Amino acid sequence: MNPAATPPQDNPVPAGLGRVSGTEDGAEPGTEPLPGDDRWHDRLALLLESTGEGMFGVDMDGRCVFINRAAAEMLRYTPQEALQRNMHDLIHHSHPDGRHYPESECPIFAAFRQGLPCRIDDEVLWRQDGSCFAAEYSSHPIVEQTPEGPVTIGAVATFVDISRRKEAEALLRRMNLQLERTRETLEARVDERTRQLSGALAELRELSAHLETVREGERTRIAREIHDELGSLLVALKMDVGWLGKRVAAQPVLEDKCRAMGGLIDRAVDNVGRIITDLRPSILDHQGLWAALEWQAQEFAQSASELRVDLRLHVAAGVASPTDGRAIAVFRIFQEMLSNVARHAQAQRLEIRITVDDPPEPMLYIELRDDGIGAAPEALNAPRSYGVMGMRERAAQFDGRLTIDSAPGHGTVVRLRMPLSQTLSADPAPNSAPNTTFNPALPPA
């Protein structure tokens, strides 16, 4: 700490304190005792002896003119051993590392030589036995009023032993350093574990995506085989039953049996078509995602006769339907959304909004809003909510995001946000769906 320069000011300590230095009449040389000086001297001497802070005064030569008991005990001198000694040479002669401390740089002496009061807390004072201690000290000039004006006659210094405080500060610094190192170690471990978990999660998602791809490929293969094999057999069987029915027209019983068999074959054909569609909707491959979403919404509205469905679909011009795994992922998520409404919502009205933003960075938004019974957030985020987990994982595979807002008695809103690969065209793509508004179950206006 550097001493702060301030002009000399009158000091409340009377000049009569110089009596502690052992002068014969109790006054500083060249001064006259003040009236009542003995009483002031006794009171101030008692005050000096009672304080716990070390205090001493020096004259213009830096010699000790008074020192209280606390200062002498901290320095391990008797008052008589310190009086008339140069206090810098006695207690302030060296830096903590043993380097010589020039008297010209002493802040205590600068108080009376340059009129610079100071307060220092980063130096040491030396004891008689050669040991030192951390000290906080201050020094102020002693100014006497004379007929010629104020005259500086010395300085008074006070100090306290702050060794324990410094030790506590050092201990605190060591503890902070240790805590910082511990924190850095823990952060490094957390970062490493986070990287490991992130890598494991990425591997799981990659595996999940691969499994979904394999599953969809297997569904496509099975659907194709059912269509080619079983479908062909049913068609051939239908034709044979029709041929047989014509030949037994004269026998009503056999004719009715053939007609019934034809009806069963028709039902089988319908069921096979439904199974093929569930495995792999052909409309997705032939007309694209937008048409497949619209068709699925219409199928759902027709099957849920007691649910009013409001569908609004808008696809910006120039955005073609995705042809990668994104299309089947969106379609399966949409199917799961509708399935959850049918199984759990108990709703009377469902609003479906499908929007695709303009290029060059098209984004697909799907929102389903129902007025059903809703669900608690913890139920939607439960570890066994496999449907919700599956939708979120499918969306995450293509940097999409699925959110669900719901509360008991307040319905549910499910939103899907999916970025689309950039596909630009001067004309609308063949499999792009036009703007569509579909209200199959709403009453007429």
RALIN-V757009 format. One line per field, one symbol per residue. psi: psi as a letter, one per 30 degrees, with the letter a starting at -180 (. if undefined). A space follows every 10 residues. Layout:
BEGIN
psi=???
END
This chain:
BEGIN
psi=kkkkklkklk kfjlffffff fglegglkkg lkklkgeeee eeeeeeeeff kfkkklklaf ggkkflklee eeeefhllee ffkgkjfefe fgfllegfkk jkffgkfeff efefhjlljk gglllklegf llkkkkllkk kjkkklffak kkgalkkkll jgeeeeeeee eeeeeeeeee eeeeeeeeee eeeeeeeeee eeeeeeeeee eeeeeeeeee eeeeeeeede eeeeeeeeee eeeeeefgff jeeeeeeeee eeeeeeeeee eeeeeeeeej kffeeeflee eeeeeeeeee eefifgkkkj kkkkkkkfjl kkgafeeeee eeeeeeeeee eeefehlfkk kkkjkklllf ikkkkkkkjl hafalkefef gkfgieeeee eeeeeffhgl kklkjlkkgg akkkkkjjkk kjjkkelkle gkklkkkkif gkll.
END
